[in-house]
Amino acid sequence: MTTHLSTDIRPGTYTIDPARSACRLTATHAFGWKPVTATLAVRGGTVTVAADLPRSSASAEIDAGSFHSDDSRRDRDITGRRFLDVATHPVIAFRSTGLVWRAGVWQMAGVLSVRGRDSQVTVTVAACTPAGEGYRIMAAGELDRVAAGVTAGRGIIARPVRIALDIYVTG
C-alpha cells in the first residue's frame, strides 16, 4: 500500500468533523462465511500535525450506540449487553501513542478503549489530502475484538475485525 500524503500539510491542531467522518467495520463469521460490514458514527476528536510528523498525535471518540449494519436485529445484539454494552459503555475511544514511517507507509499506533478495556491497535494512514479548510484522512487497520473486550460470539464471529476510517478535520 502506498501512502498518499499531501505535501503541504500545515502543522497545527485540527478538529474532527463528525458530520463528514465515519468508521466502517468488517468482520467475518468464524468459518469465513459472508463478511458483515457496519458503520459507526464518529463523535469528535482532534488531530495534531507536528512540524516533525512522527510527533503528530490523534484522539477520537466513536458513538458505540450508532452501530448500523444491514440487519436491525444484529444491530440490537451488537449494541446490547453481550457485545458493546452501550448502556454502560456508550463511547469507544482512541488515543495515539506514536506515528512511524515503516515499509513505505505511515503507521499510527494507539490505545483503543472498548467496554472499558484498553487494547493496542495500529492503523495505516492511506491518505491525507487537502479538503476545504482542512484535510481528509483515510486510514485502515485490524483489531482483535476479543483483546478489545468483545468476547461474545466466539464460535460465530472471527476475532479479527477490519477498521476503515474516513476522517475530515478542520482547523
RODRENZA-8279 format. One record per atom (N, C-alpha, C): atom name; x, y negated, z; residue number from 1; residue in one letter. Coordinates in steps of 0.05 Angstrom, whole numbers, plus 32768, in hexadecimal, padded with zeros to 4 digits. Example, Ala and Ser with C-alpha at 12.3 -4.5 7.8 and 13.67 -1.06 7.14 Angstrom:
<sites>
["N",[8108,8072,809C],1,"a"]
["CA",[80F6,805A,809C],1,"a"]
["C",[8108,8042,809C],1,"a"]
["N",[8101,802D,808E],2,"s"]
["CA",[8111,8015,808F],2,"s"]
["C",[8102,7FFF,809D],2,"s"]
</sites>
This chain:
<sites>
["N",[8011,8017,8000],1,"m"]
["CA",[8000,8000,8000],1,"m"]
["C",[8012,7FE7,8000],1,"m"]
["N",[800C,7FD4,7FEF],2,"t"]
["CA",[801B,7FBB,7FEE],2,"t"]
["C",[800B,7FA7,7FFE],2,"t"]
["N",[8019,7F97,800E],3,"t"]
["CA",[800C,7F82,801D],3,"t"]
["C",[800C,7F68,800C],3,"t"]
["N",[7FF5,7F5C,800A],4,"h"]
["CA",[7FF3,7F43,7FFB],4,"h"]
["C",[7FEF,7F2C,800F],4,"h"]
["N",[8004,7F1E,8015],5,"l"]
["CA",[8002,7F07,8027],5,"l"]
["C",[8006,7EEE,8018],5,"l"]
["N",[7FF6,7EDA,801E],6,"s"]
["CA",[7FFA,7EC0,8011],6,"s"]
["C",[8015,7EB5,8019],6,"s"]
["N",[8022,7EA7,8006],7,"t"]
["CA",[803C,7E9B,800C],7,"t"]
["C",[803A,7E81,801A],7,"t"]
["N",[8022,7E77,801E],8,"d"]
["CA",[801E,7E5D,802B],8,"d"]
["C",[800E,7E5F,8045],8,"d"]
["N",[8013,7E75,8054],9,"i"]
["CA",[8005,7E78,806E],9,"i"]
["C",[800F,7E62,8081],9,"i"]
["N",[7FFD,7E52,808A],10,"r"]
["CA",[8004,7E3C,809C],10,"r"]
["C",[8004,7E47,80B9],10,"r"]
["N",[801A,7E42,80C8],11,"p"]
["CA",[801A,7E4A,80E4],11,"p"]
["C",[8004,7E3B,80F3],11,"p"]
["N",[7FF8,7E48,8106],12,"g"]
["CA",[7FE3,7E3C,8116],12,"g"]
["C",[7FD0,7E51,8121],12,"g"]
["N",[7FBD,7E48,8131],13,"t"]
["CA",[7FA9,7E5A,813C],13,"t"]
["C",[7F8F,7E57,812D],13,"t"]
["N",[7F84,7E6D,8124],14,"y"]
["CA",[7F6C,7E6D,8114],14,"y"]
["C",[7F56,7E7C,8123],14,"y"]
["N",[7F3E,7E74,811F],15,"t"]
["CA",[7F26,7E80,812C],15,"t"]
["C",[7F19,7E93,8118],15,"t"]
["N",[7F12,7EAB,8121],16,"i"]
["CA",[7F03,7EBE,8110],16,"i"]
["C",[7EE7,7EB4,810C],16,"i"]
["N",[7EDE,7EB4,80F3],17,"d"]
["CA",[7EC3,7EAC,80EC],17,"d"]
["C",[7EB1,7EC5,80EC],17,"d"]
["N",[7EA1,7EC9,8101],18,"p"]
["CA",[7E91,7EE2,8104],18,"p"]
["C",[7E7D,7EE5,80ED],18,"p"]
["N",[7E73,7ECF,80E2],19,"a"]
["CA",[7E5F,7ED1,80CD],19,"a"]
["C",[7E6A,7EDD,80B3],19,"a"]
["N",[7E84,7EDB,80AF],20,"r"]
["CA",[7E90,7EE5,8096],20,"r"]
["C",[7EA2,7EFD,809B],20,"r"]
["N",[7EA5,7F06,80B3],21,"s"]
["CA",[7EB8,7F1C,80BA],21,"s"]
["C",[7EA9,7F35,80C0],21,"s"]
["N",[7EB6,7F4C,80BB],22,"a"]
["CA",[7EA9,7F66,80C1],22,"a"]
["C",[7EBE,7F7B,80C7],22,"a"]
["N",[7EB5,7F90,80D5],23,"c"]
["CA",[7EC5,7FA7,80DA],23,"c"]
["C",[7EB5,7FBF,80CF],23,"c"]
["N",[7EC3,7FD0,80BF],24,"r"]
["CA",[7EB6,7FE7,80B4],24,"r"]
["C",[7EC4,8000,80BF],24,"r"]
["N",[7EB5,8014,80C7],25,"l"]
["CA",[7EC0,802D,80D2],25,"l"]
["C",[7EB7,8043,80BF],25,"l"]
["N",[7EC9,8056,80BB],26,"t"]
["CA",[7EC3,806E,80AC],26,"t"]
["C",[7ECD,8087,80BB],26,"t"]
["N",[7EBA,8099,80C0],27,"a"]
["CA",[7EC1,80B2,80CE],27,"a"]
["C",[7EB5,80C9,80BE],27,"a"]
["N",[7EC1,80E0,80C2],28,"t"]
["CA",[7EB6,80F8,80B4],28,"t"]
["C",[7EAD,810C,80CA],28,"t"]
["N",[7E9D,811F,80C1],29,"h"]
["CA",[7E96,8135,80D2],29,"h"]
["C",[7EAF,8145,80D8],29,"h"]
["N",[7EAF,8154,80ED],30,"a"]
["CA",[7EC7,8163,80F6],30,"a"]
["C",[7ED1,8175,80E0],30,"a"]
["N",[7EC0,817F,80CE],31,"f"]
["CA",[7EC9,8191,80B9],31,"f"]
["C",[7ECD,8183,809E],31,"f"]
["N",[7ECE,8168,809F],32,"g"]
["CA",[7ED3,8158,8087],32,"g"]
["C",[7EBB,8153,8076],32,"g"]
["N",[7EA3,815A,807F],33,"w"]
["CA",[7E8B,8155,8070],33,"w"]
["C",[7E85,8138,8070],33,"w"]
["N",[7E75,8130,805D],34,"k"]
["CA",[7E69,8115,805A],34,"k"]
["C",[7E75,80FF,806C],34,"k"]
["N",[7E85,80ED,8061],35,"p"]
["CA",[7E8E,80D7,8072],35,"p"]
["C",[7E77,80C4,8079],35,"p"]
["N",[7E79,80B9,8090],36,"v"]
["CA",[7E65,80A6,809A],36,"v"]
["C",[7E72,808B,809D],36,"v"]
["N",[7E66,8077,8090],37,"t"]
["CA",[7E71,805C,8092],37,"t"]
["C",[7E5D,804B,80A1],37,"t"]
["N",[7E68,803A,80B2],38,"a"]
["CA",[7E58,8027,80C2],38,"a"]
["C",[7E66,800C,80C4],38,"a"]
["N",[7E57,7FF8,80CA],39,"t"]
["CA",[7E62,7FDE,80CE],39,"t"]
["C",[7E5D,7FD4,80EB],39,"t"]
["N",[7E6E,7FC3,80F4],40,"l"]
["CA",[7E6C,7FB6,810E],40,"l"]
["C",[7E70,7F98,810A],40,"l"]
["N",[7E62,7F88,8118],41,"a"]
["CA",[7E65,7F6A,8116],41,"a"]
["C",[7E7C,7F61,8127],41,"a"]
["N",[7E8C,7F4F,811C],42,"v"]
["CA",[7EA2,7F42,812B],42,"v"]
["C",[7E96,7F2A,813A],42,"v"]
["N",[7E9A,7F29,8154],43,"r"]
["CA",[7E8F,7F13,8165],43,"r"]
["C",[7EA0,7EFB,8163],43,"r"]
["N",[7EBA,7EFE,8161],44,"g"]
["CA",[7ECD,7EE8,815F],44,"g"]
["C",[7EE9,7EF0,8167],44,"g"]
["N",[7EFA,7EDC,8169],45,"g"]
["CA",[7F16,7EE1,8170],45,"g"]
["C",[7F28,7ECC,8164],45,"g"]
["N",[7F42,7ED1,8167],46,"t"]
["CA",[7F56,7EBE,815C],46,"t"]
["C",[7F6C,7ECD,814F],46,"t"]
["N",[7F78,7EC0,813B],47,"v"]
["CA",[7F91,7ECA,812E],47,"v"]
["C",[7FA5,7EB3,8130],47,"v"]
["N",[7FBC,7EB8,813C],48,"t"]
["CA",[7FD1,7EA4,813D],48,"t"]
["C",[7FE7,7EAC,812B],48,"t"]
["N",[7FEC,7E9A,8117],49,"v"]
["CA",[8001,7E9F,8103],49,"v"]
["C",[8019,7E8F,810D],49,"v"]
["N",[802E,7E9D,8113],50,"a"]
["CA",[8047,7E91,811C],50,"a"]
["C",[8059,7E8A,8104],50,"a"]
["N",[806A,7E76,8107],51,"a"]
["CA",[807D,7E6F,80F2],51,"a"]
["C",[808F,7E87,80EC],51,"a"]
["N",[8096,7E96,8101],52,"d"]
["CA",[80A4,7EB0,80FE],52,"d"]
["C",[808E,7EC5,8100],52,"d"]
["N",[8085,7ECF,80E8],53,"l"]
["CA",[806E,7EE0,80E6],53,"l"]
["C",[806C,7EF7,80FB],53,"l"]
["N",[8082,7F05,8101],54,"p"]
["CA",[8080,7F1B,8115],54,"p"]
["C",[8076,7F11,8131],54,"p"]
["N",[8077,7EF7,8136],55,"r"]
["CA",[806E,7EED,8150],55,"r"]
["C",[8050,7EE6,814F],55,"r"]
["N",[8043,7EEB,8139],56,"s"]
["CA",[8026,7EE6,8136],56,"s"]
["C",[8016,7EF9,8147],56,"s"]
["N",[7FFD,7EF1,814D],57,"s"]
["CA",[7FED,7F02,815E],57,"s"]
["C",[7FCF,7EFF,8156],57,"s"]
["N",[7FBF,7F11,8161],58,"a"]
["CA",[7FA2,7F11,815B],58,"a"]
["C",[7F93,7F1D,8172],58,"a"]
["N",[7F7B,7F14,8176],59,"s"]
["CA",[7F68,7F20,8188],59,"s"]
["C",[7F4C,7F1E,817C],59,"s"]
["N",[7F3B,7F32,8182],60,"a"]
["CA",[7F20,7F31,8177],60,"a"]
["C",[7F0D,7F41,8189],60,"a"]
["N",[7EF4,7F39,8186],61,"e"]
["CA",[7EDF,7F48,8194],61,"e"]
["C",[7ECA,7F51,8180],61,"e"]
["N",[7EC2,7F6A,8183],62,"i"]
["CA",[7EAE,7F76,8171],62,"i"]
["C",[7E96,7F7D,8181],62,"i"]
["N",[7E7E,7F78,8176],63,"d"]
["CA",[7E65,7F7E,8183],63,"d"]
["C",[7E5F,7F9C,8180],63,"d"]
["N",[7E63,7FAB,8196],64,"a"]
["CA",[7E5F,7FC8,8195],64,"a"]
["C",[7E42,7FCF,818E],64,"a"]
["N",[7E2F,7FBE,8196],65,"g"]
["CA",[7E13,7FC3,8191],65,"g"]
["C",[7E0A,7FBF,8174],65,"g"]
["N",[7E1C,7FB4,8164],66,"s"]
["CA",[7E15,7FAE,8148],66,"s"]
["C",[7E1B,7FC5,8136],66,"s"]
["N",[7E22,7FDD,8140],67,"f"]
["CA",[7E28,7FF4,8130],67,"f"]
["C",[7E11,7FF9,811D],67,"f"]
["N",[7E17,7FFA,8103],68,"h"]
["CA",[7E02,7FFE,80EF],68,"h"]
["C",[7E0C,8011,80D9],68,"h"]
["N",[7DFE,8027,80D5],69,"s"]
["CA",[7E04,803A,80C0],69,"s"]
["C",[7DEB,803D,80AF],69,"s"]
["N",[7DE9,8052,809F],70,"d"]
["CA",[7DD2,8057,808F],70,"d"]
["C",[7DBC,8067,809D],70,"d"]
["N",[7DBF,806B,80B7],71,"d"]
["CA",[7DAD,807C,80C6],71,"d"]
["C",[7DA7,806F,80E2],71,"d"]
["N",[7D8F,8065,80E5],72,"s"]
["CA",[7D88,8057,80FE],72,"s"]
["C",[7D8A,8069,8117],72,"s"]
["N",[7D84,8083,8113],73,"r"]
["CA",[7D86,8095,812A],73,"r"]
["C",[7DA4,8098,8132],73,"r"]
["N",[7DB6,809A,811F],74,"r"]
["CA",[7DD2,809B,8124],74,"r"]
["C",[7DDB,8081,8132],74,"r"]
["N",[7DD1,806B,8129],75,"d"]
["CA",[7DD9,8051,8135],75,"d"]
["C",[7DD1,8051,8152],75,"d"]
["N",[7DB9,805A,8159],76,"r"]
["CA",[7DB1,805B,8175],76,"r"]
["C",[7DC2,806E,8185],76,"r"]
["N",[7DC9,8085,817A],77,"d"]
["CA",[7DDB,8098,8188],77,"d"]
["C",[7DF6,808C,818D],77,"d"]
["N",[7E02,8080,8179],78,"i"]
["CA",[7E1D,8075,817B],78,"i"]
["C",[7E1E,805E,818F],78,"i"]
["N",[7E0A,804D,818F],79,"t"]
["CA",[7E0A,8036,81A2],79,"t"]
["C",[7E01,803F,81BE],79,"t"]
["N",[7DF6,8057,81C0],80,"g"]
["CA",[7DEC,8061,81DA],80,"g"]
["C",[7E02,806A,81ED],80,"g"]
["N",[7DFA,8074,8203],81,"r"]
["CA",[7E0B,807B,8219],81,"r"]
["C",[7E21,808F,8212],81,"r"]
["N",[7E1B,80A3,8202],82,"r"]
["CA",[7E2E,80B8,81FB],82,"r"]
["C",[7E46,80AE,81EB],82,"r"]
["N",[7E42,809A,81DA],83,"f"]
["CA",[7E58,8092,81C9],83,"f"]
["C",[7E63,8076,81D1],83,"f"]
["N",[7E58,8060,81C7],84,"l"]
["CA",[7E63,8046,81CE],84,"l"]
["C",[7E58,803A,81E8],84,"l"]
["N",[7E41,8043,81F2],85,"d"]
["CA",[7E36,803A,820B],85,"d"]
["C",[7E35,801B,820C],85,"d"]
["N",[7E27,800F,81F8],86,"v"]
["CA",[7E27,7FF2,81F6],86,"v"]
["C",[7E19,7FE4,820D],86,"v"]
["N",[7E08,7FF2,821B],87,"a"]
["CA",[7DFB,7FE6,8233],87,"a"]
["C",[7E10,7FDF,8248],87,"a"]
["N",[7E24,7FEF,824B],88,"t"]
["CA",[7E39,7FEA,825E],88,"t"]
["C",[7E51,7FDD,8252],88,"t"]
["N",[7E57,7FE3,8238],89,"h"]
["CA",[7E6F,7FD8,822A],89,"h"]
["C",[7E67,7FCB,8210],89,"h"]
["N",[7E5C,7FB3,8210],90,"p"]
["CA",[7E51,7FA7,81F8],90,"p"]
["C",[7E67,7F9D,81E4],90,"p"]
["N",[7E80,7F9B,81ED],91,"v"]
["CA",[7E95,7F90,81DC],91,"v"]
["C",[7EAB,7FA3,81D8],91,"v"]
["N",[7EB5,7FA5,81C0],92,"i"]
["CA",[7ECE,7FB3,81B9],92,"i"]
["C",[7EE2,7F9D,81B5],92,"i"]
["N",[7EF8,7F9E,81C3],93,"a"]
["CA",[7F0C,7F88,81C2],93,"a"]
["C",[7F26,7F92,81B7],93,"a"]
["N",[7F34,7F80,81A9],94,"f"]
["CA",[7F4F,7F86,819E],94,"f"]
["C",[7F61,7F6F,81A5],94,"f"]
["N",[7F7A,7F76,81AC],95,"r"]
["CA",[7F8F,7F61,81AF],95,"r"]
["C",[7FA9,7F6D,81A5],95,"r"]
["N",[7FB6,7F5D,8194],96,"s"]
["CA",[7FCE,7F67,8188],96,"s"]
["C",[7FE5,7F68,819B],96,"s"]
["N",[7FF8,7F7B,8196],97,"t"]
["CA",[8010,7F7D,81A6],97,"t"]
["C",[8029,7F7A,8195],97,"t"]
["N",[8026,7F77,817B],98,"g"]
["CA",[803D,7F74,816A],98,"g"]
["C",[8037,7F75,814D],98,"g"]
["N",[8047,7F67,813D],99,"l"]
["CA",[8044,7F67,8120],99,"l"]
["C",[8060,7F6D,8114],99,"l"]
["N",[8061,7F82,8104],100,"v"]
["CA",[807B,7F8A,80F9],100,"v"]
["C",[8078,7F8F,80DB],100,"v"]
["N",[808E,7F89,80CC],101,"w"]
["CA",[8090,7F90,80B0],101,"w"]
["C",[809D,7FAB,80AE],101,"w"]
["N",[808F,7FBF,80A4],102,"r"]
["CA",[8099,7FDA,80A4],102,"r"]
["C",[8090,7FE7,8089],102,"r"]
["N",[80A3,7FF2,807C],103,"a"]
["CA",[809E,8001,8063],103,"a"]
["C",[808E,7FF0,804E],103,"a"]
["N",[8095,7FD6,804D],104,"g"]
["CA",[8088,7FC5,8039],104,"g"]
["C",[806D,7FBA,8040],104,"g"]
["N",[8064,7FBE,8059],105,"v"]
["CA",[804A,7FB3,8062],105,"v"]
["C",[804C,7FA7,807D],105,"v"]
["N",[803A,7F95,8083],106,"w"]
["CA",[8038,7F8A,809E],106,"w"]
["C",[8025,7F9C,80AE],106,"w"]
["N",[802E,7FA4,80C6],107,"q"]
["CA",[801E,7FB5,80D8],107,"q"]
["C",[801B,7FA6,80F2],107,"q"]
["N",[8002,7FA4,80FB],108,"m"]
["CA",[7FFB,7F98,8114],108,"m"]
["C",[7FF3,7FAD,8128],108,"m"]
["N",[8002,7FB0,813D],109,"a"]
["CA",[7FFB,7FC2,8153],109,"a"]
["C",[7FEB,7FB3,8168],109,"a"]
["N",[7FDA,7FC2,8176],110,"g"]
["CA",[7FCA,7FB5,818A],110,"g"]
["C",[7FBD,7FC9,819D],110,"g"]
["N",[7FAE,7FBD,81AF],111,"v"]
["CA",[7F9F,7FCD,81C3],111,"v"]
["C",[7F81,7FC8,81BD],111,"v"]
["N",[7F73,7FDE,81B9],112,"l"]
["CA",[7F56,7FDE,81B4],112,"l"]
["C",[7F48,7FE8,81CD],112,"l"]
["N",[7F35,7FD8,81D7],113,"s"]
["CA",[7F26,7FDF,81EF],113,"s"]
["C",[7F0A,7FE7,81E7],113,"s"]
["N",[7F03,8001,81EB],114,"v"]
["CA",[7EE9,800C,81E4],114,"v"]
["C",[7EDF,801B,81FD],114,"v"]
["N",[7EC7,8015,8205],115,"r"]
["CA",[7EBB,8022,821D],115,"r"]
["C",[7ECC,801D,8236],115,"r"]
["N",[7EDB,8007,8237],116,"g"]
["CA",[7EEB,8001,824E],116,"g"]
["C",[7F06,8010,824E],116,"g"]
["N",[7F0C,801D,8239],117,"r"]
["CA",[7F25,802D,8237],117,"r"]
["C",[7F37,8020,8221],117,"r"]
["N",[7F50,801D,8228],118,"d"]
["CA",[7F64,8011,8214],118,"d"]
["C",[7F72,8028,8205],118,"d"]
["N",[7F76,8023,81EB],119,"s"]
["CA",[7F85,8036,81DB],119,"s"]
["C",[7F95,8026,81C6],119,"s"]
["N",[7FAA,8032,81BD],120,"q"]
["CA",[7FBB,8025,81A9],120,"q"]
["C",[7FB0,8028,818D],120,"q"]
["N",[7FB2,8014,817D],121,"v"]
["CA",[7FAA,8015,8161],121,"v"]
["C",[7FBD,8004,8151],121,"v"]
["N",[7FC2,800C,8138],122,"t"]
["CA",[7FD2,7FFC,8126],122,"t"]
["C",[7FC3,7FF9,810C],122,"t"]
["N",[7FC2,7FE0,8102],123,"v"]
["CA",[7FB5,7FDB,80E8],123,"v"]
["C",[7FC9,7FD0,80D5],123,"v"]
["N",[7FC6,7FD6,80BC],124,"t"]
["CA",[7FD7,7FCC,80A7],124,"t"]
["C",[7FC9,7FB5,809A],124,"t"]
["N",[7FD7,7F9E,8099],125,"v"]
["CA",[7FCC,7F86,808D],125,"v"]
["C",[7FCF,7F89,806F],125,"v"]
["N",[7FB8,7F8C,8061],126,"a"]
["CA",[7FB9,7F90,8044],126,"a"]
["C",[7FBA,7F76,8035],126,"a"]
["N",[7FAD,7F61,8040],127,"a"]
["CA",[7FAC,7F47,8032],127,"a"]
["C",[7FA7,7F31,8046],127,"a"]
["N",[7FB3,7F1A,8040],128,"c"]
["CA",[7FAD,7F01,804F],128,"c"]
["C",[7FAF,7EEB,803A],128,"c"]
["N",[7F98,7EE2,8031],129,"t"]
["CA",[7F97,7ECF,801B],129,"t"]
["C",[7F87,7EB6,8023],129,"t"]
["N",[7F8E,7E9F,8017],130,"p"]
["CA",[7F7E,7E86,801D],130,"p"]
["C",[7F61,7E8A,8017],130,"p"]
["N",[7F50,7E7F,8028],131,"a"]
["CA",[7F32,7E81,8024],131,"a"]
["C",[7F27,7E67,8031],131,"a"]
["N",[7F21,7E54,8020],132,"g"]
["CA",[7F16,7E3B,802A],132,"g"]
["C",[7F29,7E2D,803D],132,"g"]
["N",[7F20,7E28,8055],133,"e"]
["CA",[7F30,7E1A,806A],133,"e"]
["C",[7F41,7E2D,807A],133,"e"]
["N",[7F42,7E46,8072],134,"g"]
["CA",[7F51,7E5A,8082],134,"g"]
["C",[7F5B,7E70,8070],134,"g"]
["N",[7F58,7E88,807A],135,"y"]
["CA",[7F63,7EA0,806D],135,"y"]
["C",[7F50,7EB7,806F],135,"y"]
["N",[7F52,7EC9,805B],136,"r"]
["CA",[7F44,7EE3,805D],136,"r"]
["C",[7F5A,7EF8,8062],136,"r"]
["N",[7F56,7F07,8077],137,"i"]
["CA",[7F69,7F1C,807F],137,"i"]
["C",[7F5B,7F37,807C],137,"i"]
["N",[7F68,7F49,806E],138,"m"]
["CA",[7F5D,7F64,806B],138,"m"]
["C",[7F72,7F77,8077],138,"m"]
["N",[7F68,7F89,8088],139,"a"]
["CA",[7F7A,7F9C,8095],139,"a"]
["C",[7F6C,7FB6,8098],139,"a"]
["N",[7F7B,7FCB,809B],140,"a"]
["CA",[7F6F,7FE6,809F],140,"a"]
["C",[7F81,7FF7,80B0],140,"a"]
["N",[7F75,800A,80BD],141,"g"]
["CA",[7F84,801C,80CF],141,"g"]
["C",[7F73,8034,80D6],141,"g"]
["N",[7F7D,8043,80E9],142,"e"]
["CA",[7F6E,805B,80F2],142,"e"]
["C",[7F71,805C,8110],142,"e"]
["N",[7F5C,8065,811E],143,"l"]
["CA",[7F5E,8069,813A],143,"l"]
["C",[7F54,8084,8142],143,"l"]
["N",[7F5E,808E,8158],144,"d"]
["CA",[7F55,80A7,8163],144,"d"]
["C",[7F3E,80A1,8176],144,"d"]
["N",[7F26,80A7,816E],145,"r"]
["CA",[7F0E,809F,817E],145,"r"]
["C",[7F0E,80AC,819A],145,"r"]
["N",[7F19,80C3,819D],146,"v"]
["CA",[7F1A,80D0,81B7],146,"v"]
["C",[7F2D,80C1,81C9],146,"v"]
["N",[7F44,80BA,81BF],147,"a"]
["CA",[7F57,80AA,81CF],147,"a"]
["C",[7F4C,808F,81D6],147,"a"]
["N",[7F39,8085,81C5],148,"a"]
["CA",[7F2D,806B,81CA],148,"a"]
["C",[7F15,806D,81DD],148,"a"]
["N",[7F0F,8085,81E7],149,"g"]
["CA",[7EFA,8088,81FB],149,"g"]
["C",[7EE0,8092,81F0],149,"g"]
["N",[7EDD,8097,81D6],150,"v"]
["CA",[7EC4,80A1,81CB],150,"v"]
["C",[7EC8,80BF,81C7],150,"v"]
["N",[7EC1,80CE,81DC],151,"t"]
["CA",[7EC6,80EB,81DD],151,"t"]
["C",[7EAF,80FC,81D5],151,"t"]
["N",[7E97,80F1,81D4],152,"a"]
["CA",[7E7F,8102,81CC],152,"a"]
["C",[7E82,810A,81AF],152,"a"]
["N",[7E74,811F,81A8],153,"g"]
["CA",[7E73,8128,818C],153,"g"]
["C",[7E8C,8136,8182],153,"g"]
["N",[7E9C,8141,8194],154,"r"]
["CA",[7EB5,814E,818C],154,"r"]
["C",[7EB2,8163,8177],154,"r"]
["N",[7E9D,8173,8177],155,"g"]
["CA",[7E9A,8188,8164],155,"g"]
["C",[7E8D,817E,814A],155,"g"]
["N",[7E84,8165,8149],156,"i"]
["CA",[7E75,815B,8133],156,"i"]
["C",[7E85,8146,8123],156,"i"]
["N",[7E92,8134,8132],157,"i"]
["CA",[7EA0,811D,8126],157,"i"]
["C",[7EBE,8120,8129],157,"i"]
["N",[7ECC,811D,8113],158,"a"]
["CA",[7EE9,811F,8114],158,"a"]
["C",[7EF5,8108,8125],158,"a"]
["N",[7F0D,810D,8130],159,"r"]
["CA",[7F19,80F9,8142],159,"r"]
["C",[7F22,80E0,8134],159,"r"]
["N",[7F2E,80E2,811C],160,"p"]
["CA",[7F37,80C8,8110],160,"p"]
["C",[7F1F,80B9,8104],160,"p"]
["N",[7F20,809F,8109],161,"v"]
["CA",[7F0C,808C,80FE],161,"v"]
["C",[7F1C,8077,80EF],161,"v"]
["N",[7F16,8073,80D6],162,"r"]
["CA",[7F23,805E,80C6],162,"r"]
["C",[7F15,8043,80CB],162,"r"]
["N",[7F26,802E,80CE],163,"i"]
["CA",[7F1C,8013,80D3],163,"i"]
["C",[7F24,8002,80BB],163,"i"]
["N",[7F12,7FF2,80B1],164,"a"]
["CA",[7F18,7FDE,809D],164,"a"]
["C",[7F0E,7FC3,80A7],164,"a"]
["N",[7F1F,7FB0,80A8],165,"l"]
["CA",[7F18,7F95,80B2],165,"l"]
["C",[7F19,7F81,809B],165,"l"]
["N",[7F04,7F70,8099],166,"d"]
["CA",[7F03,7F5B,8086],166,"d"]
["C",[7EFD,7F42,8097],166,"d"]
["N",[7F12,7F33,809D],167,"i"]
["CA",[7F10,7F1D,80B0],167,"i"]
["C",[7F16,7F02,80A2],167,"i"]
["N",[7F05,7EEF,80A8],168,"y"]
["CA",[7F09,7ED3,809E],168,"y"]
["C",[7F10,7EC2,80B6],168,"y"]
["N",[7F25,7EB2,80B4],169,"v"]
["CA",[7F2D,7EA0,80C9],169,"v"]
["C",[7F2E,7E83,80BF],169,"v"]
["N",[7F27,7E71,80D1],170,"t"]
["CA",[7F29,7E55,80CA],170,"t"]
["C",[7F38,7E46,80E0],170,"t"]
["N",[7F44,7E30,80D9],171,"g"]
["CA",[7F54,7E22,80EC],171,"g"]
["C",[7F52,7E06,80E8],171,"g"]
</sites>
